[in-house]
Amino acid sequence: MNMHRYPLLVRIILLGTVVIASLGIPLVVGIWADRRWEMYPWLTLAGMVVGVTIATGNLWWLIRRTYAELAGLDNYKDEE
């Protein structure tokens, strides 16, 4: 994703969306699974751990990309 063409507001919206989706989806799945299999609170806690892990990874990726662009690293590539 080339961030040069995105203004600051779009980056902030992207950051918020990434955090909300990364935390929210696993948490909702954990709550649903707890209610279905009556294991409260264990699957909710597992969903929270998974969500925090995914959100941290996504934030790290986004911060690295932004830093590389600000530092002028034109040949920066993801390790994907």
N, C-alpha and C positions, 0 to 999 in steps of 0.2 A: 504494500500500500504506500503510495507516494504522498507524504504529508505536506509537501511544499504547497500544494494547491488548496489546502484546507485552512481557513482562518481559525483564530483562537476559539471562537464560540463553538465551532463544529468539533474541535478537539475536546473541549470541556463536555459537550453533549456526549461524545463518544466515550469519554472516561466514565461518566455517570452511567451510561447504558451498560458498559462492560461490567462495572461493579455490581449494579443492580441485578443483571441477568446472572452473573457468576455466583452471586450469593443467594439470590432468590430461588432459582430453579432447583438446585439440590436441596435447599431447605424445604420447599413445598413438597418435593418428592419424599423427603424424610418424614414429614408430618403425615402425608397420605399413607405411607407404608406403616407408620406407627398405628394409625387408626385401623388399617386393614388387618394387621397381624397382632394388634394389642401388645406391642412391645415398648410402649411409652416409657421413658424418653430416649431410648437408645438409638433408634433409627433417625430421630430428629437431630440428635447430637452428631451422628455420622454424617448426615446431610450438611450440617453446619461446618464440620471439618473439611469435607469435600469442597464445599462452596468457598471457604476461606482459602484453601489451597489453590483452587482454580483462579479466584480473583487475584491472589498474590502473583501467580504466574502471568496472568494477563496484564496486570499493572506493570510488572517488571518488563515485559516485552514492549509495552507502550512507552514507558520511560526511556528504555534503551534506544528505541527508534527516534524519539524526540531529541534526546541528547546527541545522538549521532548526526542528526540534521543540524542542530544548533552548532555543533563543533565543526561542521563542514566536511564530514566524512562522506564524500560522494560515492565511494566504492563500498559503503557499508552493506553487508548482506546478512540476512537471517540465517541461522543454522538450522534450517528446516529440511 
